[in-house]
Amino acid sequence: MTGFRVDEVARRVVNLSRVESLRLLSGVPFGRVVFTRDALPAIRPVNHILDGDTVIVRTQLTSRLTSTVRADSDVVVAYEADDIDRTTRLGWSVVVTGIARTITDPDLVARYDALVKPWADGNMDTIVAIEPTLVTGIRLVGRA
């Protein structure tokens, strides 16, 4: 579609099922984890995999995310990923909200170390699992 203006394209929002949302999330390599740090919202881009419904991320022991998760064993975080076309502004967005915990089981740590490849330099020595309590997703589609 050449010659169109983005504001001329009609769009609508379609709510996605939990299953479809998790399927889409599993198909992208990174997203953003949202947590509270010193009573303020914090957002960090991280790469991830899904293990079943659980979002798995690697981070550094010294990161703010890790210190937040270690300080509160029941800390609630959100994880968001999307794939929205910059030109048409069509695509999808998924948000997973749930309890984040560090993984300490040596077998699981070794497994996730092999599966989740760091995308940034540094010693990514900590695995965080986000157990989804709430999964929401939307798809932005053009009107027919």
C-alpha positions in Angstrom: 0.0 0.0 0.0 1.8 3.0 -1.2 0.5 6.5 -1.1 -1.8 6.0 1.9 -1.6 8.1 5.1 -1.6 6.2 8.4 -4.4 8.3 9.8 -6.6 7.3 6.8 -6.4 3.6 7.7 -9.3 2.5 9.9 -8.3 0.1 12.6 -10.1 -1.9 15.2 -9.0 -3.8 18.3 -9.7 -7.5 18.6 -9.2 -9.2 22.0 -7.1 -12.3 21.9 -7.6 -15.5 23.9 -5.0 -16.6 26.5 -3.9 -19.4 24.2 -3.4 -17.1 21.2 -1.7 -14.5 23.3 0.9 -17.0 24.6 1.4 -18.4 21.1 2.2 -14.9 19.8 4.5 -14.2 22.8 6.4 -17.4 22.2 7.2 -16.3 18.6 9.1 -13.1 19.5 12.6 -13.0 21.1 12.2 -10.0 23.4 9.8 -7.8 25.4 9.7 -5.5 28.4 9.5 -6.4 32.0 7.6 -3.9 34.2 8.2 -3.8 37.9 8.2 -1.4 40.9 11.5 -0.1 42.2 11.7 2.3 45.1 8.0 3.0 44.7 8.4 4.0 41.1 7.6 2.1 37.9 10.6 0.6 36.1 10.7 -1.0 32.6 13.6 -3.0 31.2 13.9 -4.7 27.8 14.9 -8.3 28.0 14.9 -11.4 25.9 12.8 -14.4 26.9 11.5 -17.8 26.1 8.2 -19.5 27.2 8.4 -22.7 29.1 4.8 -23.9 28.9 3.0 -20.7 30.1 5.9 -19.4 32.1 8.0 -16.5 30.8 11.7 -17.1 31.4 14.2 -14.3 31.3 17.9 -14.1 32.1 19.4 -11.1 33.9 22.3 -10.1 36.1 22.5 -10.7 39.8 23.2 -7.0 40.2 20.3 -5.8 38.1 17.4 -3.8 39.6 15.0 -6.5 38.5 16.9 -9.2 40.3 17.2 -7.2 43.5 13.5 -6.4 43.4 12.5 -10.1 42.9 14.9 -11.3 45.5 13.6 -8.7 48.0 10.0 -9.9 47.7 9.1 -13.5 47.0 5.6 -12.5 45.9 6.5 -9.5 43.7 4.1 -9.0 40.9 5.5 -7.9 37.5 4.1 -7.4 34.0 5.8 -8.6 30.8 4.8 -7.0 27.5 5.8 -7.9 24.0 4.4 -6.8 20.7 4.8 -6.9 16.9 3.2 -3.7 15.5 4.1 -2.6 12.0 5.6 0.9 12.0 3.9 1.9 8.7 0.4 0.5 9.0 0.3 0.4 12.8 -1.3 -3.0 12.6 -0.2 -6.0 14.7 -0.6 -7.3 18.2 0.4 -6.7 21.8 0.4 -9.2 24.7 0.8 -8.5 28.5 1.4 -11.2 31.1 1.0 -10.3 34.7 2.1 -12.5 37.5 4.5 -13.4 40.3 8.2 -13.3 39.5 10.7 -15.6 41.2 14.3 -16.4 40.7 15.1 -19.9 39.7 17.7 -21.6 41.9 17.2 -25.3 41.1 20.6 -26.2 39.5 19.0 -28.4 36.8 16.6 -25.7 35.8 19.3 -23.1 35.8 21.4 -25.2 33.5 18.5 -25.9 31.2 17.5 -22.2 30.9 21.2 -21.1 30.6 21.3 -23.3 27.4 17.9 -22.1 26.1 17.9 -18.3 26.8 20.8 -16.7 25.0 21.8 -13.3 26.4 21.3 -10.5 23.9 23.5 -8.0 25.8 27.0 -8.2 27.0 27.5 -8.9 30.7 27.3 -11.9 33.0 23.6 -12.9 32.8 23.8 -15.1 35.8 20.2 -15.0 37.1 17.1 -16.7 35.8 13.7 -15.1 36.6 10.4 -17.0 35.9 7.2 -15.1 35.6 4.1 -17.3 36.4 1.2 -15.8 34.4 -1.8 -15.0 36.5 -3.4 -12.7 33.9 -2.7 -12.9 30.2 -4.3 -10.3 27.9 -3.7 -9.7 24.2 -5.0 -7.5 21.5 -4.7 -7.5 17.7 -4.9 -4.3 15.8 -6.5 -5.0 12.4 -7.7 -3.0 9.5 -11.4 -2.5 9.0 -12.8 -4.4 6.0 
